[in-house]
């Protein structure tokens, strides 16, 4: 083995440090979940339902994001795992106040879109869609905002997926999730809520950095050029490694 021809990568599950704000959010979500199990009506009162919102339940776009499906631990578990893994590096880099503000705004913004989107056909007199009277709950809107911010802050980091077990660049993580969700996700997933968290996260992220809403053509061209250069370097490195392996076989 040629020592200079190989790089050593550190494989780690989860972040090295969990900030206090992330611990607080985790405990809050778990605490509300326990309250749901002990007092069942809490779920229907605090979930966001467009019809109920327009009848005066104005608190629901905020409260829904602390609830999770009480029928099992999968919904809560996956959301809290994502919050811990991707929220911890962001909170460490941003600080507690900025992170919790971003998290809450993404969740509330997604909740408002869950209310508004099904209401448009009603306002236009096109009928009442099923989603107008269906409740939505979960922290996924806020979580998707956090995932977006992570992927934009460290776009070149490699994420090792669990299902399927393949590596993926952080920049492509959100598109991959939407692809999997659309083609393989459950029928009761709130696509509007997930997309709402991403949209609000995008607006907040760009605004805080003083960037325009959409990247400029020059920026897009620069990203494409960098991607092409990385692909070329990757191919050159693979050819070198193949040549080194051939040399090793001839020697040994």
RAFENNOR-V341361 format. One record per pair of residues at least 24 apart in sequence whose ideal C-beta (glycine too) atoms are under 10 Angstrom apart, sorted by the first residue. I is the first residue (numbers start at 1). J is the second residue. D is the distance in whole Angstrom. If there is no record, write none. Layout:
I/J/D
I/J/D
//
This chain:
1/244/8
1/245/10
1/248/8
2/240/9
2/241/9
2/244/5
2/245/10
2/247/8
2/248/8
4/244/10
5/237/9
5/240/7
5/241/7
5/243/10
5/244/6
5/245/10
6/241/8
6/244/9
7/237/9
9/158/8
11/160/7
12/160/10
13/85/8
13/160/9
13/162/10
14/81/9
14/84/7
14/85/5
14/86/10
14/88/8
15/84/7
15/85/6
15/86/8
15/87/9
15/88/4
15/89/5
15/90/10
15/91/9
15/92/8
16/88/8
16/89/9
16/92/9
17/88/7
17/89/9
17/91/9
17/92/6
18/84/6
18/85/10
18/87/9
18/88/5
18/91/9
18/92/9
19/87/8
19/88/6
19/89/9
19/90/9
19/91/4
19/92/6
19/93/10
19/94/9
19/95/9
19/96/6
19/99/8
20/91/9
20/96/7
21/87/8
21/88/9
21/90/10
21/91/5
21/92/10
21/94/10
21/95/9
21/96/4
21/97/8
21/98/10
21/99/6
21/100/5
21/103/8
22/80/10
22/83/7
22/84/6
22/85/10
22/86/10
22/87/5
22/88/5
22/89/10
22/90/9
22/91/5
22/92/9
22/96/9
22/99/8
22/100/9
22/103/9
22/146/10
23/84/9
23/88/9
23/91/10
24/96/9
24/100/8
25/66/9
25/80/9
25/83/6
25/84/9
25/87/7
25/91/9
25/99/9
25/100/7
25/103/7
25/104/10
25/139/8
25/142/9
26/79/10
26/80/6
26/81/10
26/83/7
26/84/6
26/87/9
27/80/10
28/66/7
28/139/10
29/65/9
29/66/6
29/67/9
29/68/7
29/76/7
29/79/7
29/80/6
29/83/8
29/138/10
29/139/6
30/68/9
30/76/7
30/80/7
31/66/9
32/63/9
32/65/10
32/66/4
32/67/6
32/68/8
32/76/10
32/139/10
33/66/9
33/67/8
33/68/5
33/69/9
33/70/7
33/73/9
33/75/9
33/76/5
33/80/9
34/70/10
35/66/9
35/67/9
35/70/10
36/66/9
36/67/6
36/68/8
36/69/9
36/70/5
36/76/10
36/137/9
37/70/6
40/70/7
42/67/8
42/70/9
43/67/6
43/68/9
43/69/9
43/70/6
43/135/8
43/137/7
44/135/7
44/137/10
45/135/10
46/135/9
46/137/8
47/111/10
47/114/10
47/134/9
47/135/4
47/136/6
47/137/4
47/138/9
48/108/10
48/110/9
48/111/5
48/112/9
48/114/5
48/115/6
48/134/10
48/135/7
48/136/5
48/137/7
48/138/10
48/141/10
48/190/9
48/193/9
49/114/9
49/115/8
49/118/10
49/131/9
49/132/8
49/133/7
49/134/7
49/135/5
49/136/7
49/137/10
50/114/7
50/115/5
50/116/8
50/117/8
50/118/5
50/119/5
50/122/8
50/128/10
50/129/9
50/131/7
50/132/5
50/133/7
50/134/8
50/135/9
50/136/9
51/115/9
51/118/9
51/119/9
51/122/9
51/128/8
51/131/10
51/132/6
51/133/5
51/134/9
51/135/10
52/115/9
52/133/9
52/135/8
53/111/9
53/112/9
53/114/9
53/115/5
53/116/9
53/119/9
54/115/8
54/119/7
54/122/9
54/132/9
57/115/10
58/115/10
60/111/7
60/112/10
60/114/9
60/115/8
60/135/9
60/136/9
60/137/9
61/107/8
61/108/6
61/109/8
61/110/8
61/111/3
61/112/5
61/113/9
61/114/7
61/115/6
61/116/10
61/136/10
61/141/10
62/104/8
62/107/8
62/108/5
62/111/7
62/112/10
63/108/10
63/111/9
63/137/9
64/107/8
64/108/9
64/110/9
64/111/5
64/114/8
64/115/10
64/135/8
64/136/6
64/137/5
64/138/7
64/139/9
64/141/9
64/190/10
64/193/9
65/103/9
65/104/8
65/106/9
65/107/4
65/108/7
65/110/8
65/111/6
65/136/10
65/137/8
65/138/7
65/139/5
65/140/8
65/141/6
65/142/6
65/143/9
65/193/9
65/197/9
66/107/9
66/137/9
66/138/9
66/139/7
66/142/10
67/135/9
67/136/9
67/137/4
67/138/7
67/139/8
68/137/7
68/138/6
68/139/7
68/140/9
69/137/7
69/138/7
69/188/9
70/137/9
75/137/9
75/138/6
75/139/9
75/140/9
76/138/9
76/139/9
78/138/10
78/140/9
78/143/9
79/138/6
79/139/5
79/140/6
79/142/9
79/143/5
79/144/10
80/139/8
80/143/9
81/143/10
81/162/9
82/139/9
82/140/9
82/143/5
82/144/9
82/146/7
82/147/7
82/150/10
82/177/10
83/139/7
83/142/8
83/143/6
83/146/7
83/147/10
85/146/10
85/147/10
85/150/9
85/159/9
86/143/8
86/146/6
86/147/6
86/148/10
86/149/8
86/150/4
86/151/9
86/153/10
86/154/10
86/159/9
86/170/9
86/173/9
87/142/9
87/143/8
87/146/5
87/147/9
87/149/9
87/150/8
88/146/10
88/150/10
89/146/10
89/149/10
89/150/7
89/153/8
89/154/8
89/157/9
90/146/6
90/147/10
90/149/6
90/150/6
90/153/7
90/154/9
91/146/9
93/149/10
93/150/10
93/153/7
93/154/9
94/149/8
94/153/9
94/208/9
98/204/10
98/208/8
99/146/8
99/149/9
101/204/9
101/208/10
102/142/9
102/145/7
102/146/8
102/149/7
102/200/9
102/201/7
102/204/6
102/205/8
102/208/8
103/139/9
103/141/10
103/142/5
103/143/9
103/145/7
103/146/6
103/149/9
103/197/10
103/201/9
104/142/7
104/145/10
105/142/9
105/145/8
105/197/10
105/200/6
105/201/8
105/203/9
105/204/6
106/139/10
106/141/6
106/142/5
106/143/8
106/144/7
106/145/3
106/146/7
106/147/10
106/148/8
106/149/8
106/196/8
106/197/5
106/198/8
106/199/9
106/200/5
106/201/5
106/202/10
106/203/10
106/204/7
106/205/10
107/138/9
107/139/7
107/140/9
107/141/5
107/142/3
107/143/8
107/144/10
107/145/7
107/146/10
107/193/9
107/196/9
107/197/7
107/200/9
108/141/8
108/142/8
108/196/10
108/197/10
108/200/8
109/141/7
109/142/9
109/145/8
109/196/6
109/197/7
109/199/7
109/200/3
109/201/8
109/203/8
109/204/8
110/136/9
110/138/10
110/139/10
110/140/8
110/141/3
110/142/7
110/143/10
110/144/7
110/145/7
110/190/8
110/192/8
110/193/5
110/194/8
110/195/8
110/196/3
110/197/4
110/198/9
110/199/8
110/200/6
110/201/9
111/136/8
111/137/10
111/141/6
111/142/9
111/190/10
111/193/7
111/196/8
111/197/9
111/200/10
112/141/10
112/196/8
112/200/9
113/141/8
113/190/10
113/192/6
113/193/7
113/195/8
113/196/4
113/197/9
113/199/7
113/200/8
114/141/8
114/190/6
114/192/5
114/193/5
114/196/7
115/192/10
115/196/10
116/192/9
116/196/9
117/191/10
117/192/5
117/193/10
117/195/9
117/196/8
118/192/8
131/190/8
131/191/10
131/192/8
134/188/9
134/190/9
135/190/10
136/188/9
136/189/10
136/190/5
136/192/8
136/193/6
137/190/9
137/193/9
138/189/9
138/190/7
138/193/7
138/194/10
139/193/10
139/197/9
140/181/10
140/189/8
140/190/7
140/193/6
140/194/6
140/196/10
140/197/7
141/190/8
141/192/9
141/193/5
141/194/7
141/195/9
141/196/6
141/197/4
141/198/9
141/199/10
141/200/8
141/201/9
142/193/10
142/197/6
142/200/9
142/201/9
143/194/9
143/197/7
143/201/10
144/174/7
144/177/8
144/178/9
144/193/8
144/194/5
144/195/8
144/196/8
144/197/4
144/198/5
144/199/9
144/200/9
144/201/7
145/194/10
145/196/9
145/197/4
145/198/7
145/199/9
145/200/6
145/201/3
145/202/8
145/203/10
145/204/8
145/205/9
146/197/8
146/201/7
147/173/6
147/174/6
147/177/7
147/194/10
147/197/8
147/198/8
147/201/8
148/173/9
148/174/6
148/197/8
148/198/5
148/199/9
148/200/9
148/201/4
148/202/6
148/204/9
148/205/7
149/198/10
149/201/6
149/202/9
149/204/8
149/205/6
149/208/10
150/174/9
150/201/10
151/175/9
151/201/10
152/201/9
152/202/8
152/205/6
152/206/9
152/209/9
153/205/8
155/223/9
156/226/9
156/230/9
169/227/10
169/230/10
171/223/9
171/227/10
174/198/6
174/201/9
174/202/10
//
